[in-house]
Each structure stands twice: as C-alpha cells, then as structure tokens.
Amino acid sequence: MKFSKVFKNLASFLLILISFILILHFIGSSWNRRTPKGGINESMYVDINGSKQWINIYGKDKNNPVLLYLHGGPGSSTSEIDYAFTRKWADIYTVVTWDQRNCGKSYDKNQKDIKLTKEIFMDDGKVLTEFIRSFLGVDKISILGHSWGSLYGANLVLEYPDYYNLFIGCGQLVDFVENEEAFIAETRKWAKGDEETLKLLEKINPEEITMDSIEAKNKILKKYGYSVMKDMPDYFMPATILFNPNYSIKDWISYFQRDRQIYLDFFKADEFKSFSLKGKYEYKVPYVNINGDMDYTVNYKLAQEYFNRIRAPKKDLYIMKNTSHALMISKSQEFSDLLHKIYKKYQ
C-alpha cells in the first residue's frame, strides 16, 4: 500500500515535470520561430536528386548577401543546435543551414542502403546552390564549411566557381589520410612512455575509419587537452536544445533512431578520399580559413601549409587562439566577431 502511494506520487511528479518541459519547449521554440522584421525565417524540404533534404533560411535583412553553412561529418548534422551560433551572423548574412543527404532532419530510413559517392555529393551541392540562387534571387552565394564541410565546400567552389563569391573554411580538412598520419605522428610525441595511449593509437588506420578508431582518437584528444570541443559552449546548451525552433518531438525521436552505417561505409570508400584537395591550388574565388591553434582533430598545421600553396584572387588565414576543432560552437561570439570582420573586408 505504501509502495503504491509512493509510485503514484512519483508518476504524478514525472507527469507534471514532462508537461512543464513540453510547455517550455512550446513557448521557447515558438519565440525562436518568429521572423525578424524585414528579414526571413523559412524552413522547407527541397527535393534534391530524389532525396528530400531540409534547409532553414534565416536573416534579419532580405537584402543581405547569402551564406550557405556546410556542417561537418560527413553525416554530423548540427541542426539540433546550430541556430544558436548561425543567428549571430544573421545581421550581415542571410544564412542557409542544410542537413545534408540522409542526416539530421534529412534522414530517410528508406534511403539508408544507397551508396554515397562523390558524384552524389557534388550534384547535391550544385542543385541546392541553384535552388538557393533562384529562391532568393541572387547571382552568387558564399560558402562557410566546417571540418568535412570545409572539404566539401572547397570542392564545390573549385568545380562551380561561377556560383560562389567567397569560400570560408573552418577547421579546414585538406586530405583525410594525410590528416590521420599527422595525428599519429603528433600523438607519438605526446605519448612518450604512455603505453595506454600507444595501445589506443594501434586502433587508428589512416586508410580506414571505424567506430573503434573514432572513439580511440577522441579519447586521445581528450586525454591531452585537445578535445573536439575543448571548452564548453558560450551559450547554455540545455536551453538551446529545449528551445530549438526547428525540432519537434518527432524529430528528436528520429534523431536518436538514425542509422549512421551509410556514412561509415562512405568513410571507408575511395569516394571519400577522392575529395582530397592535394594538388588543387587554383581558386577563382576569394579563399579564407579560420582554424584553431589547438585543433588536432583536423590538423591546423596541414591547413596552413595548404593555405600557403593556394592561389586565389584574395586570401586570408585567421587563427583562433587556445581553440580546438569546434570553434564556432565553443566560442561562438569570438567566431562571430571574426566573421563580421571578414564580411567588412570581402563585401
């Protein structure tokens, strides 16, 4: 009898708590769903080569230039949190965020068996860019890519230079195999006499990514103070997730049920390696890099070496101090201030 009463009280408390959270979610997400006066805030699914892919377009002035943000991974969408940092750019850009094929809000379990290729990615990027140009009535757009998105974005501007007026690569990836070889070399310097770390290092093969190798690399980075997100975000993450204007309860359920095997298979394939920027040094659009000086997830030294080799109408390299890989997430205000500086120089 006593147990039954305790159970009922606990059930009532949980029901009240869940109801309170849902009410907070509704109020906060509704507030963040507002359209700025004179601006734009539209979410939609675009049919891209037989795949429904989700985008959000947000800006405070429709007349601002357009910036397409490419998330990392591949397959690591940021739509669950990215409004918290991309909206800090919305006073100077109309920002388009995109969940790339079969990840985030673009996830489709019916397409999980499709083999991803470079041709598919390049055509997806081309079709989306053409859609954005038509929908927003602009001739050219800028690209800001992070990690995998920087590699993807660089390939897009190299292939379709007439569509773009500026490339900004953050946590710039140049060549995956070379990057992992550099990580192994750096780790050997850090881990002299550290048998535990050297044992983890054995799981990392530059020629192939597995879940074991990803976990091993993240453990090593954390151990030596170079975690992907070394610092906590400069905004309150629980509130960011709770008040997300783009995610419903259904979206969150889908997020945790998604199958990432399609991207692990892509990692293992030569298709991923074919995105390498080695030997690709001639850019017809301005080229900007923003990298963290503690980024060994994607080695910032290799990005700098590549930057020194490229030729572009204009180019700039910015290094964020005491910053690791997730620079726009962990230091969103500093990153935004830097982006505003770049905007003034290039627009």
DRENGUKE-184919 format. One record per residue (C-alpha): residue number from 0; residue in one letter; z, x, y. Coordinates in Angstrom, 1 decimal, always signed. Layout:
BEGIN
{nr:NUM; rest:A; Z:Z; X:X; Y:Y}
...
END
This chain:
BEGIN
{nr:0; rest:M; Z:+0.0; X:+0.0; Y:+0.0}
{nr:1; rest:K; Z:+1.0; X:+2.8; Y:+2.4}
{nr:2; rest:F; Z:-2.2; X:+4.7; Y:+1.4}
{nr:3; rest:S; Z:-4.3; X:+1.7; Y:+2.1}
{nr:4; rest:K; Z:-2.9; X:+1.3; Y:+5.6}
{nr:5; rest:V; Z:-3.5; X:+5.0; Y:+6.4}
{nr:6; rest:F; Z:-7.1; X:+4.6; Y:+5.1}
{nr:7; rest:K; Z:-7.7; X:+1.6; Y:+7.3}
{nr:8; rest:N; Z:-6.3; X:+3.3; Y:+10.3}
{nr:9; rest:L; Z:-8.4; X:+6.4; Y:+9.7}
{nr:10; rest:A; Z:-11.5; X:+4.2; Y:+9.2}
{nr:11; rest:S; Z:-10.8; X:+2.3; Y:+12.4}
{nr:12; rest:F; Z:-10.3; X:+5.6; Y:+14.3}
{nr:13; rest:L; Z:-13.6; X:+7.0; Y:+12.9}
{nr:14; rest:L; Z:-15.5; X:+3.8; Y:+13.8}
{nr:15; rest:I; Z:-14.1; X:+4.0; Y:+17.4}
{nr:16; rest:L; Z:-15.0; X:+7.7; Y:+17.6}
{nr:17; rest:I; Z:-18.6; X:+7.2; Y:+16.4}
{nr:18; rest:S; Z:-19.0; X:+4.2; Y:+18.7}
{nr:19; rest:F; Z:-17.8; X:+6.3; Y:+21.6}
{nr:20; rest:I; Z:-20.1; X:+9.1; Y:+20.8}
{nr:21; rest:L; Z:-23.1; X:+6.8; Y:+20.5}
{nr:22; rest:I; Z:-22.3; X:+5.2; Y:+23.9}
{nr:23; rest:L; Z:-22.0; X:+8.6; Y:+25.4}
{nr:24; rest:H; Z:-25.4; X:+9.6; Y:+23.9}
{nr:25; rest:F; Z:-27.0; X:+6.4; Y:+25.2}
{nr:26; rest:I; Z:-25.7; X:+6.9; Y:+28.7}
{nr:27; rest:G; Z:-26.4; X:+10.7; Y:+28.9}
{nr:28; rest:S; Z:-29.8; X:+10.5; Y:+27.3}
{nr:29; rest:S; Z:-30.8; X:+7.6; Y:+29.5}
{nr:30; rest:W; Z:-29.8; X:+9.5; Y:+32.6}
{nr:31; rest:N; Z:-31.8; X:+12.6; Y:+31.5}
{nr:32; rest:R; Z:-34.8; X:+10.4; Y:+30.7}
{nr:33; rest:R; Z:-35.3; X:+9.5; Y:+34.4}
{nr:34; rest:T; Z:-38.5; X:+10.5; Y:+36.1}
{nr:35; rest:P; Z:-38.0; X:+12.7; Y:+39.3}
{nr:36; rest:K; Z:-39.3; X:+11.1; Y:+42.4}
{nr:37; rest:G; Z:-42.8; X:+12.3; Y:+43.0}
{nr:38; rest:G; Z:-42.7; X:+14.0; Y:+39.6}
{nr:39; rest:I; Z:-43.4; X:+13.3; Y:+35.9}
{nr:40; rest:N; Z:-41.5; X:+12.9; Y:+32.7}
{nr:41; rest:E; Z:-43.6; X:+11.7; Y:+29.8}
{nr:42; rest:S; Z:-43.2; X:+12.2; Y:+26.1}
{nr:43; rest:M; Z:-46.0; X:+11.5; Y:+23.6}
{nr:44; rest:Y; Z:-47.6; X:+12.3; Y:+20.3}
{nr:45; rest:V; Z:-51.1; X:+14.0; Y:+20.6}
{nr:46; rest:D; Z:-53.5; X:+13.8; Y:+17.7}
{nr:47; rest:I; Z:-54.4; X:+17.4; Y:+17.1}
{nr:48; rest:N; Z:-56.8; X:+18.1; Y:+14.3}
{nr:49; rest:G; Z:-55.4; X:+15.3; Y:+12.1}
{nr:50; rest:S; Z:-51.7; X:+16.1; Y:+12.9}
{nr:51; rest:K; Z:-49.5; X:+14.0; Y:+15.3}
{nr:52; rest:Q; Z:-47.8; X:+16.6; Y:+17.5}
{nr:53; rest:W; Z:-45.1; X:+15.9; Y:+20.0}
{nr:54; rest:I; Z:-45.1; X:+17.1; Y:+23.6}
{nr:55; rest:N; Z:-43.0; X:+16.4; Y:+26.7}
{nr:56; rest:I; Z:-44.3; X:+16.9; Y:+30.2}
{nr:57; rest:Y; Z:-41.6; X:+17.3; Y:+32.9}
{nr:58; rest:G; Z:-41.9; X:+18.3; Y:+36.5}
{nr:59; rest:K; Z:-40.5; X:+17.5; Y:+40.0}
{nr:60; rest:D; Z:-43.9; X:+17.6; Y:+41.7}
{nr:61; rest:K; Z:-47.1; X:+16.5; Y:+40.1}
{nr:62; rest:N; Z:-49.0; X:+18.9; Y:+42.3}
{nr:63; rest:N; Z:-47.2; X:+22.0; Y:+40.9}
{nr:64; rest:P; Z:-49.1; X:+24.3; Y:+38.5}
{nr:65; rest:V; Z:-48.8; X:+23.6; Y:+34.8}
{nr:66; rest:L; Z:-46.9; X:+25.8; Y:+32.4}
{nr:67; rest:L; Z:-47.1; X:+25.4; Y:+28.6}
{nr:68; rest:Y; Z:-44.0; X:+26.7; Y:+26.8}
{nr:69; rest:L; Z:-44.5; X:+28.0; Y:+23.3}
{nr:70; rest:H; Z:-41.4; X:+28.2; Y:+21.1}
{nr:71; rest:G; Z:-40.7; X:+30.8; Y:+18.5}
{nr:72; rest:G; Z:-40.5; X:+30.9; Y:+14.8}
{nr:73; rest:P; Z:-43.1; X:+30.2; Y:+13.7}
{nr:74; rest:G; Z:-41.6; X:+26.8; Y:+12.8}
{nr:75; rest:S; Z:-38.5; X:+27.1; Y:+15.0}
{nr:76; rest:S; Z:-38.9; X:+24.3; Y:+17.5}
{nr:77; rest:T; Z:-36.4; X:+24.2; Y:+20.4}
{nr:78; rest:S; Z:-36.9; X:+20.5; Y:+21.4}
{nr:79; rest:E; Z:-33.3; X:+19.8; Y:+20.4}
{nr:80; rest:I; Z:-32.0; X:+21.9; Y:+23.4}
{nr:81; rest:D; Z:-34.9; X:+23.2; Y:+25.5}
{nr:82; rest:Y; Z:-34.8; X:+20.6; Y:+28.2}
{nr:83; rest:A; Z:-31.5; X:+22.3; Y:+29.3}
{nr:84; rest:F; Z:-33.4; X:+25.5; Y:+30.3}
{nr:85; rest:T; Z:-37.0; X:+24.4; Y:+30.9}
{nr:86; rest:R; Z:-36.0; X:+21.9; Y:+33.5}
{nr:87; rest:K; Z:-34.7; X:+24.8; Y:+35.6}
{nr:88; rest:W; Z:-38.3; X:+25.7; Y:+36.1}
{nr:89; rest:A; Z:-39.4; X:+22.2; Y:+37.0}
{nr:90; rest:D; Z:-39.2; X:+22.7; Y:+40.7}
{nr:91; rest:I; Z:-42.1; X:+25.2; Y:+40.6}
{nr:92; rest:Y; Z:-44.0; X:+24.1; Y:+37.4}
{nr:93; rest:T; Z:-44.9; X:+21.0; Y:+35.6}
{nr:94; rest:V; Z:-43.6; X:+22.2; Y:+32.2}
{nr:95; rest:V; Z:-45.1; X:+21.1; Y:+28.9}
{nr:96; rest:T; Z:-42.9; X:+21.7; Y:+25.9}
{nr:97; rest:W; Z:-44.6; X:+21.3; Y:+22.5}
{nr:98; rest:D; Z:-43.3; X:+21.1; Y:+18.9}
{nr:99; rest:Q; Z:-46.0; X:+23.0; Y:+17.1}
{nr:100; rest:R; Z:-47.5; X:+21.7; Y:+13.9}
{nr:101; rest:N; Z:-45.1; X:+20.3; Y:+11.3}
{nr:102; rest:C; Z:-41.8; X:+21.4; Y:+13.0}
{nr:103; rest:G; Z:-39.3; X:+19.6; Y:+15.2}
{nr:104; rest:K; Z:-40.4; X:+16.2; Y:+16.3}
{nr:105; rest:S; Z:-43.9; X:+17.1; Y:+14.9}
{nr:106; rest:Y; Z:-42.6; X:+17.3; Y:+11.4}
{nr:107; rest:D; Z:-44.5; X:+15.3; Y:+8.9}
{nr:108; rest:K; Z:-43.4; X:+15.4; Y:+5.2}
{nr:109; rest:N; Z:-46.9; X:+14.2; Y:+4.2}
{nr:110; rest:Q; Z:-48.4; X:+17.5; Y:+5.6}
{nr:111; rest:K; Z:-45.9; X:+19.9; Y:+4.1}
{nr:112; rest:D; Z:-48.3; X:+21.1; Y:+1.5}
{nr:113; rest:I; Z:-51.0; X:+22.1; Y:+4.0}
{nr:114; rest:K; Z:-51.6; X:+25.8; Y:+4.1}
{nr:115; rest:L; Z:-51.2; X:+27.2; Y:+7.6}
{nr:116; rest:T; Z:-53.9; X:+29.6; Y:+8.8}
{nr:117; rest:K; Z:-54.7; X:+31.5; Y:+12.0}
{nr:118; rest:E; Z:-57.7; X:+29.2; Y:+12.4}
{nr:119; rest:I; Z:-55.5; X:+26.1; Y:+12.4}
{nr:120; rest:F; Z:-53.0; X:+27.5; Y:+14.9}
{nr:121; rest:M; Z:-55.7; X:+28.8; Y:+17.2}
{nr:122; rest:D; Z:-57.6; X:+25.4; Y:+17.1}
{nr:123; rest:D; Z:-54.3; X:+23.5; Y:+17.7}
{nr:124; rest:G; Z:-53.6; X:+25.6; Y:+20.8}
{nr:125; rest:K; Z:-57.1; X:+25.1; Y:+22.1}
{nr:126; rest:V; Z:-57.2; X:+21.4; Y:+21.5}
{nr:127; rest:L; Z:-53.7; X:+20.9; Y:+23.1}
{nr:128; rest:T; Z:-54.7; X:+23.0; Y:+26.1}
{nr:129; rest:E; Z:-57.9; X:+20.9; Y:+26.6}
{nr:130; rest:F; Z:-55.8; X:+17.8; Y:+26.4}
{nr:131; rest:I; Z:-53.3; X:+19.0; Y:+29.0}
{nr:132; rest:R; Z:-56.1; X:+20.1; Y:+31.4}
{nr:133; rest:S; Z:-57.7; X:+16.6; Y:+31.1}
{nr:134; rest:F; Z:-54.5; X:+14.6; Y:+31.1}
{nr:135; rest:L; Z:-53.0; X:+16.4; Y:+34.2}
{nr:136; rest:G; Z:-56.4; X:+17.0; Y:+35.9}
{nr:137; rest:V; Z:-56.1; X:+20.8; Y:+36.2}
{nr:138; rest:D; Z:-58.7; X:+23.5; Y:+35.5}
{nr:139; rest:K; Z:-56.3; X:+26.2; Y:+34.2}
{nr:140; rest:I; Z:-52.7; X:+26.4; Y:+33.0}
{nr:141; rest:S; Z:-50.2; X:+29.2; Y:+32.5}
{nr:142; rest:I; Z:-48.5; X:+30.1; Y:+29.1}
{nr:143; rest:L; Z:-45.0; X:+31.2; Y:+28.6}
{nr:144; rest:G; Z:-44.3; X:+32.1; Y:+25.0}
{nr:145; rest:H; Z:-41.1; X:+33.3; Y:+23.4}
{nr:146; rest:S; Z:-41.0; X:+35.5; Y:+20.2}
{nr:147; rest:W; Z:-43.6; X:+34.1; Y:+17.8}
{nr:148; rest:G; Z:-44.7; X:+32.0; Y:+20.8}
{nr:149; rest:S; Z:-45.5; X:+35.2; Y:+22.8}
{nr:150; rest:L; Z:-47.7; X:+36.5; Y:+19.9}
{nr:151; rest:Y; Z:-49.4; X:+33.1; Y:+19.6}
{nr:152; rest:G; Z:-49.8; X:+32.7; Y:+23.4}
{nr:153; rest:A; Z:-51.3; X:+36.2; Y:+23.8}
{nr:154; rest:N; Z:-53.9; X:+35.4; Y:+21.1}
{nr:155; rest:L; Z:-54.8; X:+32.2; Y:+22.9}
{nr:156; rest:V; Z:-55.3; X:+33.8; Y:+26.3}
{nr:157; rest:L; Z:-57.3; X:+36.6; Y:+24.7}
{nr:158; rest:E; Z:-59.5; X:+34.1; Y:+22.8}
{nr:159; rest:Y; Z:-59.8; X:+31.5; Y:+25.6}
{nr:160; rest:P; Z:-59.3; X:+33.3; Y:+28.9}
{nr:161; rest:D; Z:-61.2; X:+30.6; Y:+30.9}
{nr:162; rest:Y; Z:-58.4; X:+28.1; Y:+30.1}
{nr:163; rest:Y; Z:-55.5; X:+30.1; Y:+31.5}
{nr:164; rest:N; Z:-54.4; X:+31.8; Y:+34.7}
{nr:165; rest:L; Z:-51.3; X:+33.6; Y:+33.6}
{nr:166; rest:F; Z:-49.6; X:+34.8; Y:+30.5}
{nr:167; rest:I; Z:-45.8; X:+35.4; Y:+30.3}
{nr:168; rest:G; Z:-44.5; X:+36.8; Y:+27.1}
{nr:169; rest:C; Z:-40.7; X:+36.8; Y:+26.4}
{nr:170; rest:G; Z:-39.2; X:+38.7; Y:+23.6}
{nr:171; rest:Q; Z:-42.8; X:+39.9; Y:+23.1}
{nr:172; rest:L; Z:-43.9; X:+40.4; Y:+19.5}
{nr:173; rest:V; Z:-46.8; X:+42.7; Y:+19.0}
{nr:174; rest:D; Z:-47.1; X:+43.4; Y:+15.3}
{nr:175; rest:F; Z:-44.8; X:+41.9; Y:+12.6}
{nr:176; rest:V; Z:-45.0; X:+44.8; Y:+10.1}
{nr:177; rest:E; Z:-44.5; X:+47.4; Y:+12.8}
{nr:178; rest:N; Z:-41.6; X:+45.4; Y:+14.2}
{nr:179; rest:E; Z:-39.8; X:+45.3; Y:+10.9}
{nr:180; rest:E; Z:-40.4; X:+49.0; Y:+10.3}
{nr:181; rest:A; Z:-38.9; X:+49.8; Y:+13.7}
{nr:182; rest:F; Z:-35.9; X:+47.6; Y:+12.8}
{nr:183; rest:I; Z:-35.3; X:+49.5; Y:+9.6}
{nr:184; rest:A; Z:-35.5; X:+52.8; Y:+11.5}
{nr:185; rest:E; Z:-33.0; X:+51.6; Y:+14.2}
{nr:186; rest:T; Z:-30.6; X:+50.3; Y:+11.5}
{nr:187; rest:R; Z:-30.6; X:+53.6; Y:+9.7}
{nr:188; rest:K; Z:-29.4; X:+55.2; Y:+13.0}
{nr:189; rest:W; Z:-26.7; X:+52.6; Y:+13.4}
{nr:190; rest:A; Z:-25.5; X:+52.6; Y:+9.8}
{nr:191; rest:K; Z:-24.9; X:+56.3; Y:+9.0}
{nr:192; rest:G; Z:-22.3; X:+56.2; Y:+6.3}
{nr:193; rest:D; Z:-22.2; X:+52.4; Y:+6.3}
{nr:194; rest:E; Z:-23.1; X:+51.6; Y:+2.7}
{nr:195; rest:E; Z:-22.7; X:+47.9; Y:+3.1}
{nr:196; rest:T; Z:-25.3; X:+47.8; Y:+5.8}
{nr:197; rest:L; Z:-27.7; X:+50.1; Y:+3.9}
{nr:198; rest:K; Z:-27.4; X:+47.7; Y:+1.0}
{nr:199; rest:L; Z:-28.4; X:+44.8; Y:+3.2}
{nr:200; rest:L; Z:-31.3; X:+46.8; Y:+4.5}
{nr:201; rest:E; Z:-32.8; X:+47.0; Y:+1.0}
{nr:202; rest:K; Z:-33.5; X:+43.3; Y:+1.2}
{nr:203; rest:I; Z:-35.9; X:+43.8; Y:+4.1}
{nr:204; rest:N; Z:-39.5; X:+44.4; Y:+3.3}
{nr:205; rest:P; Z:-41.8; X:+44.8; Y:+6.3}
{nr:206; rest:E; Z:-44.7; X:+43.3; Y:+4.2}
{nr:207; rest:E; Z:-42.9; X:+40.1; Y:+3.4}
{nr:208; rest:I; Z:-40.4; X:+37.6; Y:+4.9}
{nr:209; rest:T; Z:-37.9; X:+35.7; Y:+2.6}
{nr:210; rest:M; Z:-34.8; X:+33.7; Y:+3.4}
{nr:211; rest:D; Z:-32.8; X:+36.7; Y:+2.0}
{nr:212; rest:S; Z:-34.5; X:+39.1; Y:+4.3}
{nr:213; rest:I; Z:-33.9; X:+36.9; Y:+7.4}
{nr:214; rest:E; Z:-30.2; X:+36.5; Y:+6.5}
{nr:215; rest:A; Z:-29.8; X:+40.2; Y:+5.9}
{nr:216; rest:K; Z:-31.4; X:+41.1; Y:+9.3}
{nr:217; rest:N; Z:-29.3; X:+38.5; Y:+11.1}
{nr:218; rest:K; Z:-26.1; X:+39.9; Y:+9.5}
{nr:219; rest:I; Z:-27.0; X:+43.5; Y:+10.6}
{nr:220; rest:L; Z:-27.9; X:+42.4; Y:+14.1}
{nr:221; rest:K; Z:-24.6; X:+40.5; Y:+14.4}
{nr:222; rest:K; Z:-22.6; X:+43.4; Y:+13.0}
{nr:223; rest:Y; Z:-23.9; X:+45.9; Y:+15.6}
{nr:224; rest:G; Z:-23.8; X:+43.6; Y:+18.6}
{nr:225; rest:Y; Z:-27.5; X:+42.6; Y:+18.8}
{nr:226; rest:S; Z:-27.4; X:+39.0; Y:+17.6}
{nr:227; rest:V; Z:-30.4; X:+36.8; Y:+18.5}
{nr:228; rest:M; Z:-28.1; X:+35.1; Y:+20.9}
{nr:229; rest:K; Z:-25.6; X:+37.8; Y:+21.7}
{nr:230; rest:D; Z:-24.0; X:+35.8; Y:+24.5}
{nr:231; rest:M; Z:-23.1; X:+32.1; Y:+24.4}
{nr:232; rest:P; Z:-25.5; X:+29.9; Y:+26.5}
{nr:233; rest:D; Z:-24.6; X:+29.5; Y:+30.1}
{nr:234; rest:Y; Z:-24.5; X:+25.7; Y:+29.6}
{nr:235; rest:F; Z:-22.4; X:+23.5; Y:+27.4}
{nr:236; rest:M; Z:-24.3; X:+23.3; Y:+24.1}
{nr:237; rest:P; Z:-22.5; X:+20.2; Y:+22.6}
{nr:238; rest:A; Z:-23.3; X:+18.1; Y:+25.7}
{nr:239; rest:T; Z:-26.9; X:+19.4; Y:+25.7}
{nr:240; rest:I; Z:-27.3; X:+18.2; Y:+22.1}
{nr:241; rest:L; Z:-25.5; X:+14.9; Y:+22.7}
{nr:242; rest:F; Z:-27.4; X:+14.0; Y:+25.9}
{nr:243; rest:N; Z:-30.8; X:+15.1; Y:+24.7}
{nr:244; rest:P; Z:-33.3; X:+12.6; Y:+26.2}
{nr:245; rest:N; Z:-35.9; X:+13.3; Y:+23.5}
{nr:246; rest:Y; Z:-33.9; X:+13.0; Y:+20.3}
{nr:247; rest:S; Z:-32.9; X:+9.7; Y:+18.7}
{nr:248; rest:I; Z:-30.5; X:+9.5; Y:+15.7}
{nr:249; rest:K; Z:-33.7; X:+9.1; Y:+13.5}
{nr:250; rest:D; Z:-35.0; X:+12.4; Y:+15.0}
{nr:251; rest:W; Z:-31.8; X:+14.2; Y:+14.1}
{nr:252; rest:I; Z:-31.9; X:+12.9; Y:+10.6}
{nr:253; rest:S; Z:-35.4; X:+14.1; Y:+10.2}
{nr:254; rest:Y; Z:-34.5; X:+17.5; Y:+11.8}
{nr:255; rest:F; Z:-31.9; X:+18.2; Y:+9.0}
{nr:256; rest:Q; Z:-34.2; X:+17.0; Y:+6.2}
{nr:257; rest:R; Z:-37.2; X:+19.0; Y:+7.1}
{nr:258; rest:D; Z:-38.8; X:+21.4; Y:+4.6}
{nr:259; rest:R; Z:-39.5; X:+24.8; Y:+6.0}
{nr:260; rest:Q; Z:-41.3; X:+26.2; Y:+3.0}
{nr:261; rest:I; Z:-44.7; X:+25.7; Y:+4.7}
{nr:262; rest:Y; Z:-43.6; X:+28.3; Y:+7.3}
{nr:263; rest:L; Z:-42.1; X:+30.7; Y:+4.7}
{nr:264; rest:D; Z:-45.4; X:+30.6; Y:+2.9}
{nr:265; rest:F; Z:-47.2; X:+31.4; Y:+6.2}
{nr:266; rest:F; Z:-44.9; X:+34.3; Y:+6.9}
{nr:267; rest:K; Z:-45.8; X:+35.8; Y:+3.5}
{nr:268; rest:A; Z:-49.5; X:+35.4; Y:+4.1}
{nr:269; rest:D; Z:-52.0; X:+37.8; Y:+5.7}
{nr:270; rest:E; Z:-52.8; X:+34.9; Y:+8.0}
{nr:271; rest:F; Z:-49.6; X:+35.6; Y:+9.9}
{nr:272; rest:K; Z:-50.3; X:+39.4; Y:+10.1}
{nr:273; rest:S; Z:-53.7; X:+38.6; Y:+11.5}
{nr:274; rest:F; Z:-52.1; X:+37.6; Y:+14.8}
{nr:275; rest:S; Z:-51.2; X:+41.3; Y:+15.4}
{nr:276; rest:L; Z:-52.0; X:+42.5; Y:+18.9}
{nr:277; rest:K; Z:-52.6; X:+46.1; Y:+17.8}
{nr:278; rest:G; Z:-55.9; X:+47.2; Y:+19.3}
{nr:279; rest:K; Z:-56.1; X:+44.2; Y:+21.6}
{nr:280; rest:Y; Z:-55.6; X:+45.6; Y:+25.0}
{nr:281; rest:E; Z:-58.2; X:+43.9; Y:+27.3}
{nr:282; rest:Y; Z:-56.8; X:+40.8; Y:+29.1}
{nr:283; rest:K; Z:-58.8; X:+38.8; Y:+31.6}
{nr:284; rest:V; Z:-55.7; X:+37.0; Y:+33.0}
{nr:285; rest:P; Z:-52.6; X:+38.5; Y:+34.5}
{nr:286; rest:Y; Z:-50.0; X:+39.6; Y:+31.9}
{nr:287; rest:V; Z:-46.3; X:+39.5; Y:+32.4}
{nr:288; rest:N; Z:-43.5; X:+40.5; Y:+30.0}
{nr:289; rest:I; Z:-39.8; X:+39.6; Y:+30.1}
{nr:290; rest:N; Z:-37.7; X:+41.4; Y:+27.5}
{nr:291; rest:G; Z:-34.0; X:+42.0; Y:+26.8}
{nr:292; rest:D; Z:-32.8; X:+45.6; Y:+26.6}
{nr:293; rest:M; Z:-30.7; X:+44.7; Y:+23.5}
{nr:294; rest:D; Z:-33.5; X:+42.9; Y:+21.7}
{nr:295; rest:Y; Z:-34.0; X:+44.4; Y:+18.2}
{nr:296; rest:T; Z:-35.0; X:+41.1; Y:+16.6}
{nr:297; rest:V; Z:-38.3; X:+41.8; Y:+18.3}
{nr:298; rest:N; Z:-38.1; X:+45.4; Y:+19.3}
{nr:299; rest:Y; Z:-38.4; X:+45.6; Y:+23.1}
{nr:300; rest:K; Z:-39.5; X:+49.3; Y:+22.9}
{nr:301; rest:L; Z:-42.6; X:+48.3; Y:+21.0}
{nr:302; rest:A; Z:-43.3; X:+45.6; Y:+23.6}
{nr:303; rest:Q; Z:-43.0; X:+48.2; Y:+26.3}
{nr:304; rest:E; Z:-45.4; X:+50.6; Y:+24.5}
{nr:305; rest:Y; Z:-47.9; X:+47.8; Y:+24.2}
{nr:306; rest:F; Z:-47.5; X:+46.8; Y:+27.8}
{nr:307; rest:N; Z:-48.3; X:+50.4; Y:+28.9}
{nr:308; rest:R; Z:-51.6; X:+50.2; Y:+27.0}
{nr:309; rest:I; Z:-53.0; X:+46.9; Y:+28.1}
{nr:310; rest:R; Z:-55.4; X:+46.4; Y:+30.9}
{nr:311; rest:A; Z:-55.2; X:+43.2; Y:+32.9}
{nr:312; rest:P; Z:-56.1; X:+42.0; Y:+36.5}
{nr:313; rest:K; Z:-52.4; X:+42.3; Y:+37.3}
{nr:314; rest:K; Z:-49.4; X:+43.1; Y:+35.0}
{nr:315; rest:D; Z:-45.6; X:+43.3; Y:+35.3}
{nr:316; rest:L; Z:-42.8; X:+44.2; Y:+33.0}
{nr:317; rest:Y; Z:-39.2; X:+42.9; Y:+33.6}
{nr:318; rest:I; Z:-36.2; X:+44.0; Y:+31.5}
{nr:319; rest:M; Z:-33.1; X:+41.8; Y:+31.5}
{nr:320; rest:K; Z:-30.0; X:+44.0; Y:+31.2}
{nr:321; rest:N; Z:-27.4; X:+43.5; Y:+28.4}
{nr:322; rest:T; Z:-29.6; X:+40.8; Y:+26.9}
{nr:323; rest:S; Z:-30.8; X:+40.3; Y:+23.3}
{nr:324; rest:H; Z:-33.6; X:+38.1; Y:+21.9}
{nr:325; rest:A; Z:-32.8; X:+34.5; Y:+23.0}
{nr:326; rest:L; Z:-32.9; X:+35.5; Y:+26.7}
{nr:327; rest:M; Z:-33.9; X:+32.1; Y:+28.2}
{nr:328; rest:I; Z:-31.3; X:+30.3; Y:+26.1}
{nr:329; rest:S; Z:-28.3; X:+32.5; Y:+26.5}
{nr:330; rest:K; Z:-29.0; X:+33.5; Y:+30.1}
{nr:331; rest:S; Z:-31.0; X:+30.5; Y:+31.3}
{nr:332; rest:Q; Z:-30.1; X:+30.8; Y:+35.0}
{nr:333; rest:E; Z:-30.9; X:+34.5; Y:+35.2}
{nr:334; rest:F; Z:-34.1; X:+33.9; Y:+33.4}
{nr:335; rest:S; Z:-35.0; X:+31.0; Y:+35.7}
{nr:336; rest:D; Z:-34.3; X:+33.2; Y:+38.8}
{nr:337; rest:L; Z:-36.7; X:+35.8; Y:+37.4}
{nr:338; rest:L; Z:-39.4; X:+33.2; Y:+36.6}
{nr:339; rest:H; Z:-39.1; X:+31.9; Y:+40.2}
{nr:340; rest:K; Z:-39.7; X:+35.5; Y:+41.4}
{nr:341; rest:I; Z:-42.8; X:+35.8; Y:+39.1}
{nr:342; rest:Y; Z:-44.1; X:+32.4; Y:+40.4}
{nr:343; rest:K; Z:-43.9; X:+33.6; Y:+44.0}
{nr:344; rest:K; Z:-45.9; X:+36.7; Y:+43.1}
{nr:345; rest:Y; Z:-48.6; X:+35.1; Y:+41.0}
{nr:346; rest:Q; Z:-49.2; X:+31.7; Y:+42.5}
END
